[in-house]
Amino acid sequence: MLKVRIRKNLPGFNLDVAFAVNQEILAVIGPSGSGKTMTMLCIAGLIQPDEGYIRLNSKVLYDSDSGLNLPPQQRRVGFVFQNYALFPHLTVRDNIAFGIRHLSRQEVEDRVWRLLDKMHIQELGHRYPRQLSAGQQQRVALGRALAPEPEVLLMDEPFSALDTYVKEQLERELLALQHFYQGNILFVTHDLSEGYKLSSKIAVYESGRILQCDSKQQVIAAPANRAVARLTGVRNLMAGAVVEIEDSSVWVAVPELGGRLRVTIRDAAQLAIDQQVTIGIRAEYVQVADHLDENTFLGKVSQAVEGVASINYSVRVHGTATAGHDLEASLSKSEAPPIPIGQSCYLRLPPDRLCMIGG
């Protein structure tokens, strides 16, 4: 298990984060400059925090109280940098072997060959980094990071420089990596869909803080606050007030929509009538309906942006005579015919797809 609780103060920026992972993949998402990479560098021992601790299984890597700060080579932490940082003067084999030169020649050869095989680059051992594609370089960097058999693997935006086809291949390989690598994996990404696909847990960063760290399902289904909802792609956020509570449902009056919404909820114990809440729904969860019904509202299409498989709509719903709300809907081309700009339509917000944020 990796346990981290650290603080680092810099001019104009403070990092203050705490989280734990236990033989799983943690996706670290958030805007640029929010402290994601700095956290990785602190775990690797490349930056020293000002306060806190970093514990990896039975070993303490850093502890401000005792003054302990292990150097990077003693931490058993593998790091795949965003630009791969391969040694240009070394072959693929020598790059992978770089961190295990203390082993016997036979052990080095056996381990390098095994990693060449696992990374599907057996035929590239004699080449130099300049002779490799970006995807091949990424595989070599991953093999080099795994060679010392680290207990935690850090990856800083590992797929950002790759085209879609190669990226999807390497994503599958990262998932397969868990079959033979039993350590913890942390990877930084700006792509929420990538983070969700590859991880079991997501940490959402903003301004040097972790706003929420939980299972990926929980982060998406129940954002901790408006900022998490926004950073995880919830484009529809509306203010409301609780008007009725049942065991598994809550009714919320939403003035912007001119009506009320039923929200499916597991635990209503913390809610009260007239409590102010925020209701959110992802654009891809919004549905087209053919008539007015529960959680259904009439609106007029004001914008339509066509993608490969879906069309993103902005639909103006008039809650009152003087106010309204623009609902964002991403509708699959295979499930709904195109809706022309200016045409009216019914949009349904499924109760089990709505998230409710207190305050």
N, C-alpha and C positions, 0 to 999 in steps of 0.2 A: 504493500500500500504506500502511496505517496501522499504525504500531508504537508501542506504549505500554508504558512501564515506569515506574511512579510510586509514590511513598509520600506519605501525608498523615496526620499525627498530630493527633488531636483528644482532648480529655478523655474518657477511657473508650472510645475507639475509634481503631483504626489501620487505614488502608487501605494495602495493599501488593500491587499486581497487575501482571502483565505478560502481554501477548498481542499478536497481529498478525492483521490481516485483509487480504485482497487481492481487491478488487472482488467482495465476497460479502456475504451477510447473516449477521450474528452475532446470535443470540438470547442475551440476558443474563438468566439466571434465578437465583432464590435467595430466601430469606426477606426480609421487610422489615427494613431496617436493616443489610443485609449489605454495603453500599457500591456498589450498582449505579448509582443515580442520581448519587452523588458522582463516580464515574468519568466519567460523561457530562459533568458540569459542569466537570470538570478538562479534558477534551478540548475543550470549547467555549470555555474560557478564562474561565469565570464563577467558578471557584475555582482558586487557585494551589496546586499540590502543594508539598511540602517538598523533594522530592528526585526525580531521575529525568529522563526525557525523553518527549516526544511528537513523533513524526515523521510527516508526512503527505506521501507521495510524495517529492518532492525538497526539501520545505520542513520546517524545524525549527520547531515551534510553541512548544515549551518545552524548556529544557535547564538544569538546575540548575548544572551545571559551568561553563557560560559566562555564566549569569545572564540568558539570553534567555527572555522570556515575552511572546509576541505578544498584543495585545489581541484580543478576540473578532471585531471587524470585519475583521481582517486574516487570519483563519484559514481562511476558506472552509469553514466548518462550519455546516450547517443543523441547527436544533433544533426538534422538535415536542414541546411540553410536554404533560404529562398533562392539564392543564386547558385546553389549546390557547392560552391567553394572547393571544387576539385583541384588537386595539384597538377598544373598543366605539364610539368616535366616528368610526371610519373605515368606509367601505363595503368590500365584499368585494374589489373591484378595488383600492382604496387599501391594504388590508391586504396583498394579494399584492405590490403595487408598493413597499411600504415600504422594503425593503432594496436596491432598485435605482434609487433616485431620482437617482443620479449619472449614469445613462445618458440618452441623448437621449430626447425625448418619444416618437418613433416606435419606438425600441428597447423602451421601457417598454411601450407599447401592444401591440407584437407579442408580447413575452414573456408579458405578462399574459393576452392572449387565448389563446395556446398552452396556458398552464397551466389556464385555465378549461376549455378543451376536454379536456385530459388528465384533469382531476379531475371531469369530467362535471357542471360547475356553471356552464355558459355563461349560463344565464338568471338567475343569482343575483348578477351583478356589481354591481348597484345597491343590494342589500340591506345591512343592518347585522347584526352578529353576533346581536343579540337576536331577529332575525327568522328565524334559522336553527335547524334541528334539530341535535342533537349530531353526527350523521353528516356533515351539511353543514359544520358548524364544523370538524370534523376534516379534511375535504377542503381547506378554505380554509387551515388551519394548515399542511398539507402543501404546498400550492401556494406559500405565503409562504416556507417553508423552502427550497423548490427554486428560487425565482426568482433568487437570486444565483448559481445554478449551483455549488453547493458540491461539494467533493471527498469529503465524508463527511456522511451524514445520520444524526442521532441522534433516536431516538423513545423517549420515556419512557412506557411503558404506553399506547400510542396507542389501544387499543381497549377499555380498561377500563370506560368509561362508556356503551358502546353495547349495544343489544339484539342478540340472536343473529343476526337476519336482516341488519341493517345491518353488524354485525361481519363476517359471512361475505363480504358484498359488498366491504368495504374490504380484507379479507385478500386477496381475489383481485386487487384493484387494486394492492396493494403488490407482489404477485408480478409483475404486468404492468409495474410501474414499472421493473423491471430491463431492459426492452427499450429504453427511451430514456434511463435514468439509469445511467451506467456507474461511479458512485462506490461507496464502501463504505457499508453500512447497518448500524447497530447499534440494536437495540431491546430495551428492558427489558420483561419480562413475568413474571407469576406463573403463567401458564397453560402448562404443558409441551406440551400438544398443539398450542397455537398456535405456540409456539416451534419445535417440530419441523416443523410444516407449512410455515412461512414461511422458515426459515433453511437455510443449508448447514452452519453451524457453531454450536455451543452452548458458552457459558462458564457454569459452575456456581459461584456465589458462596456463601460462608458466612463471616461474621464478618470481613469486610474482605479475604478471600483468595479466589483462584480455585482451587478444588479440582480442576477439570479443564476444559480448553479443547481441543476436538477436533471432528472432523466429527460431525454429529448422530447418524449411525449408530453411530459408535464409542462415544459417550457413553452411548447407550441399551444397546448390546449388551455393552459392557465397561466398566462404571463403575470409576473408579480406586480407590475405597474405599467403605466402608459409608455414609459421609455422602453421597457422590454418588448411590449407589443409593437411599438414602432420599429425597433431595431430588428425584430424578427418578421417583419413584413406584413403586419396587420394594418391594412390601409383604411379600413372603416372603423372609426372610433366615435362614439356618440355618448353624450351625457344623458343620464336618466335618474329616476328615483323609484325605489321599490314601492309597489302598491299592493302586492298580494304575495303570500308565501305559502307553499305547500311542501310536502315531504321531499319531492324530487324536482319541483318546478318553482320558479319565481317569476312574477310578472313585473315588468319594469316599464314605467311611462317614459316615452322618449319624445319630447316636444319637437325635436328636429324632424322626426318622421310623422308627426301628427297622430300618434297612436301608441300602442304598447306592444312589448315583445314578451313572449314566454321564453324563458331560459332554463334549460335542463341543468340541474346542479346536484352534486352529490351530498353536500352538507350545507344546510341553510341555517345552522345554529348561530352563526355569527352575524346574521342579517336582521334588519329591523325595518318596519314600515317607515316610509319617508326617507330612508337612508339614501344618500347620494352615491351613485355608482357610475362607472364607465362601461359601456357595452361595446364589444369589438367582434369583428368577424373578418376573416381573410377573404380577399376578393374571389379566390377560386372556390370558396364554399357557397357563394351566393348562387341561387337558382332562378331560372325563369319559370313563371307560373302562367296558367291560362285563365285564372280567375282570382278574385279577391278572396282571401281566406286568412287563417291565423298566420301572423308574422309575415304577411304579404302586403306590399305597398305598390301603388301606381306611380310611375315616374316617366320621364321623357328622356330619351337618349340625347346627350349633348356632345359626346365625343366617342369615337371608336377607333382603336388602334389594332390592326390585324397582325398577329404573329403567325408562326408556322402551324401550330396546332390549336390555337385559341385566339379569341378576340377580346381585348380589354376595353370595357365600356365605362363611361362615366354617365350615370343616370340621375337626373335631377328629380328628387322627391319633394313635393311641396307639403311640408308639415302643417303650415298655417297659411293664411292669405298673404302674410308679409315675410315669412321665413321658410327656408327649406334646407335640404341636405343633399350633397352629391354622393351617391353610393357608387363604389367601385366594384365592378363585377368582371371576372375573367371566365368566359364561357367557352367550353370546348366546341370546336367546329363540328365534331361528330355527334354532339348531343343537342345542339340548338342551332337553328338557321340564323344567318346574319340578320341583325336588326338595324335598319337604316337610321342615320342621324335625324332627329326630329320626330321619330315615331315613339308612341307611348307603349309601355310594357309593364307587366307585373313582375316584381322581384320578390322572392321568398328568402327569408333568413332562417334556416333550419334551427330549431331550438337547441339541438345537441351539438351544433357547430359554433354557437355563440360563446364567447368568454366574458366573464364579468369581473371587473377590477374595482375594488373598494375605493371610494373617494374620487 
